[in-house]
Amino acid sequence: MRTLGTRDDPTMRCVDEDAIVAALLAGGGVHAVRAGEGERARAGARRALARWADAGLPHAPGPGGERRFDPAEVLNFKKRAALAGADDYWPGH
C-alpha cells in the first residue's frame, strides 16, 4: 500500500492501543457513544485497528508487549485503506 508522506520512524510509535481507540472514536464515533452505544463503537474501533495491524499498519511493542502506534500512521493507513476499497471503517464513521 502506498504511504501518504509519513516517515518510517519507530520512535513515533509510542501511543498505546487504548488511546488510539479513543482517538478513532473522537474522530468518528461520538454519535454512537452519545447514543449509549459506546462499548459497541469501541469494539468496532478495536476490530478495525486489529485488521489494519494484520494488513501491515506498523506498530511497536510496549513495555508489557502491548501494541503502540504512531497516530499519524494510523490516520493515514485508515484513509488509504478506505480509498483503496480495502476497509470500510472510515467511510462508515
Secondary structure, DSSP 8 states (H G I E B T S, - for coil): ----S----GGG--EEHHHHHHHHHHTTTHHHHHTT-HHHHHHHHHHHHHHHHHTT---EE-TTS-EEE-HHHHHHHHHHHHHTTS--TTTT-
